Amino acid sequence: MDKLKVVLKNNFVQGIIVIAGGTAAAQIINALFAPIITRVYSPEDFGILTLFAAILGILAIISSFKYESGVAIADDEKKAINVLVLSVIILVFFVLTTFFILHFVGDYIFKLFTDISIPMYQILIPLGVFLTGLYTIFTQWALRTKNYKTLSKTKLTQSLVQNLTKIVLGTLSFGPVGLIFGNILGQSLGITKLSSPLTRNKKTFFSLIDRKIIYWCAKRYIRFPLYSAPSQLLNNLGLQLPILFMTTLYGSATIGYYGLANTIVNLPMNLIGRSVADVFYAEAASAGREDPMKLKKLARKVFHKLFLIGIIPSVILLFLGPYLFSVVFGDIWYESGVYSRIIAILVFSRLVFTPITKVFSVFEKQKDELVFDILKVILILLVYLIVLFFSLNSYWFVGLYSGIMSIIYCLTFQRAMKIINKEIEKRQVINI
């Protein structure tokens, strides 16, 4: 009992409990509403949402050139604020550029992947990028100040509003637009709450903004746009390219089935993995350089815990995926259950391996991360060419993609642990 109290008093554990608690509640809400939403919308509607979310994900991840990652690791509050302002400035220019590009050549771009006319979605994409980008930036400030409670509350609000919006707009026959608008709200609500501690005293906040420091921050954290942004873009392409390729090969209905399976099976990842990764990054940013041995012990503990958490749902999906999807979401979604069985191993690998790779940012080893992400995209393109050449069905595509991604996640994890070991060796040499 005393040991439990000591564990619960640990800052890292408390951070996980708070964020995971909010995320857990949010995912429970998503799970409860999902059977209703799947009976309001068709697989084709879900296919369009999945395509939209893929495009939004690719753009949003680099909307601030990853400068926001410098907020959590900045030396002091003034520098952190100026990095944050720099990130917002870049975000605004990125969104405006995206808007004009989509306005002039958006139809041509979308016709590469689908024959559906989606002019309204071209307006929603810049809006989604802007709101999602702002939320991401202020999330970094919350992680810096370890404001886990507010971050947790925003997760809950996002989930509730997102699902209610989808259901209401679906019953009003808005079609896929209802799903898309709900998705945007689900990724961006909470910006005001996260930013209020920073901007409550506006005079103090604006007095800390300094053009020279913004320039200094742009140079100091140049590795983020040079290496992290391309790396994250490639990493996201690794997640989203299969959706773009599957849309061209198999159509929106197939993407709808795959999209639902991917969303539901990733619930453990969203529930635990992201929360652990965020808190691990916050702890690593504050203590990693000073005590890499402590970080190594923490990384091992995180890996073992996530392995035990993820193995049971993965096995259940392997054996009962199609049956469970048919019962919960309706007979029409049996196909999603088949896909859930195929991607179970991929999601398990992502859950246990990716949180530890946050050390790439902590120790500014963005080049290493970039190499893995380039390799990932090359291999996914290879899968696409193999499937195209041999005219393989969508099951083969998803199976090959899942296998390759699982191997990459494992190799990335091993590299991250080697980086920690090297930092330990450096620290030992300094102490001698």
Buried (B, 14 or more C-beta within 10 A) or exposed (E): EEEEEEEEEEBBBBBBBBBBBBBBBBBBBBBEBBEBBBBBBBBBBBBBBBBBBBBBBBBBBBBBBBBBBBBBBBEEEBBBBBBBBBBBBBBBEBBEEBBEEBEEEBEEEBEEBBEBEBEEBBBBBBBBBBBBBBBBBBBBBBBBBBBBEBBBBBBBBBBBBBBBBBBEBBEEEBBBBBBBBBBBBBBBBBBEBBBEBBEEEEEEBEEBBBEEBBEBBBEBBEBBBBBBBBBBBBBBBBBBBBBBBBBEBBBBBBBBBBBBBBBBBBBBBBBBBBBBBBBBBBBBBBBBBEBBEBBBEBBEEBBEBBEEBBEEBBEEBBEBBBEBBBBBBEEBBBBBBBBBBBBBBBBBBBBBBBBBBBBBBBBBBBEBBBBBBBBBBEBBEEBBEEBEEEEBEBEBBBBBBBBBBBEBBEBBBEBBBEBBEEBBEEBEEEEE
